[in-house]
């Protein structure tokens, strides 16, 4: 008897695909309307945007502490000034790579990753080439 009730209780659920969700499918009650499913999708998109903003803030702080380069200002630069910043970052990444390959005690993998990510954002064709989002919350 208990098993029948359990089966009947779970018949009201169905799986739904939400594009912004890291998991491909989630269980959603079938009586939910499309508006509710859309709201869940918007919630996941908001969470993803928040995580992206946190990641950008973390990257900006790390780059400024490591090299003194302000990433939002660097993204706005063009021409020779941008090339100078890229050369400086390439030199810092190379120095960090050499420290790592020699097993130096001061090598920091997180610093190496932060420098590489900043260099990738400043290189041509990267998403960082567009205007950064300057909106504050």
C-alpha positions as CSV (number, residue, x, y, z in Angstrom):
1,X,0.0,0.0,0.0
2,X,2.8,2.4,0.9
3,X,4.5,1.8,-2.5
4,X,1.4,2.6,-4.4
5,X,1.0,5.9,-2.6
6,X,4.7,6.7,-3.3
7,X,4.3,6.0,-7.0
8,X,1.2,8.1,-7.2
9,X,2.9,10.9,-5.4
10,X,5.8,11.0,-7.9
11,X,3.5,10.8,-11.0
12,X,3.0,14.6,-10.6
13,X,6.7,15.3,-11.4
14,X,8.4,15.4,-14.7
15,X,11.9,16.3,-15.9
16,X,12.5,19.7,-17.5
17,X,15.5,21.1,-19.4
18,X,16.7,24.5,-18.2
19,X,19.5,25.9,-20.4
20,X,21.2,28.0,-17.7
21,X,21.3,25.2,-15.2
22,X,24.6,23.4,-14.8
23,X,22.8,20.2,-14.4
24,X,21.1,19.2,-17.7
25,X,17.7,18.2,-16.3
26,X,15.9,19.0,-13.1
27,X,12.8,17.5,-11.6
28,X,9.9,19.9,-11.9
29,X,6.3,19.3,-10.7
30,X,4.0,18.9,-13.8
31,X,1.5,21.3,-12.4
32,X,4.0,24.1,-12.8
33,X,3.1,26.6,-15.4
34,X,5.5,27.8,-18.1
35,X,6.0,31.0,-16.2
36,X,7.4,29.1,-13.2
37,X,9.8,27.2,-15.4
38,X,10.9,30.4,-17.0
39,X,11.4,31.9,-13.5
40,X,13.7,29.0,-12.6
41,X,15.6,29.6,-15.8
42,X,16.0,33.2,-14.9
43,X,17.2,32.4,-11.4
44,X,19.9,30.1,-12.8
45,X,21.0,32.8,-15.3
46,X,21.2,35.3,-12.4
47,X,23.3,32.9,-10.4
48,X,25.6,32.4,-13.3
49,X,26.0,36.2,-13.9
50,X,26.8,36.7,-10.2
51,X,29.4,34.0,-10.3
52,X,30.9,35.6,-13.4
53,X,31.0,39.0,-11.7
54,X,32.7,37.5,-8.7
55,X,35.3,35.8,-10.9
56,X,36.0,39.1,-12.7
57,X,36.4,40.9,-9.4
58,X,38.7,38.2,-8.1
59,X,40.8,38.4,-11.3
60,X,41.0,42.2,-11.2
61,X,42.1,42.2,-7.6
62,X,44.7,39.5,-8.2
63,X,46.2,41.2,-11.2
64,X,46.4,44.6,-9.4
65,X,48.2,43.0,-6.4
66,X,50.6,41.0,-8.6
67,X,51.5,43.6,-11.2
68,X,49.9,46.9,-10.4
69,X,47.8,46.8,-13.6
70,X,44.2,47.9,-13.4
71,X,42.4,45.4,-15.6
72,X,39.3,47.6,-16.5
73,X,41.6,50.5,-17.5
74,X,43.9,48.1,-19.4
75,X,40.9,46.7,-21.3
76,X,40.0,50.3,-22.5
77,X,43.5,50.9,-23.9
78,X,44.4,50.6,-27.6
79,X,47.6,50.7,-29.7
80,X,51.0,51.1,-28.2
81,X,49.9,51.3,-24.6
82,X,48.0,48.0,-24.9
83,X,51.0,46.4,-26.5
84,X,53.2,47.6,-23.7
85,X,50.8,46.1,-21.1
86,X,50.8,42.8,-23.0
87,X,54.6,42.7,-23.2
88,X,54.7,43.3,-19.4
89,X,52.2,40.5,-18.8
90,X,54.1,38.1,-21.1
91,X,57.3,38.8,-19.3
92,X,55.6,38.2,-15.9
93,X,54.1,34.9,-17.2
94,X,57.4,33.8,-18.5
95,X,59.2,34.6,-15.2
96,X,56.5,32.7,-13.3
97,X,56.8,29.7,-15.7
98,X,60.6,29.6,-15.2
99,X,60.1,29.7,-11.4
100,X,57.7,26.7,-11.7
101,X,60.0,24.7,-14.0
102,X,62.9,25.2,-11.6
103,X,60.9,24.3,-8.5
104,X,61.5,27.7,-6.9
105,X,60.0,28.1,-3.5
106,X,58.2,31.3,-4.4
107,X,56.3,29.9,-7.4
108,X,52.6,30.3,-7.1
109,X,50.3,28.4,-9.5
110,X,47.4,30.7,-8.7
111,X,49.5,33.8,-9.6
112,X,50.6,32.0,-12.9
113,X,46.9,31.3,-13.8
114,X,45.8,34.9,-12.9
115,X,48.5,36.3,-15.2
116,X,47.7,34.0,-18.0
117,X,44.0,34.7,-17.8
118,X,44.6,38.5,-17.8
119,X,46.9,38.1,-20.8
120,X,44.2,36.1,-22.6
121,X,41.6,38.8,-21.9
122,X,43.9,41.5,-23.4
123,X,44.8,39.6,-26.5
124,X,43.0,40.3,-29.8
125,X,39.9,38.3,-30.5
126,X,39.1,37.6,-26.8
127,X,35.8,38.6,-25.2
128,X,37.7,41.1,-23.0
129,X,38.3,43.3,-26.1
130,X,34.7,44.7,-25.8
131,X,33.7,47.3,-23.3
132,X,33.7,45.9,-19.8
133,X,30.5,46.1,-17.8
134,X,30.9,49.1,-15.6
135,X,27.5,48.8,-13.9
136,X,27.7,48.7,-10.2
137,X,25.2,46.9,-8.0
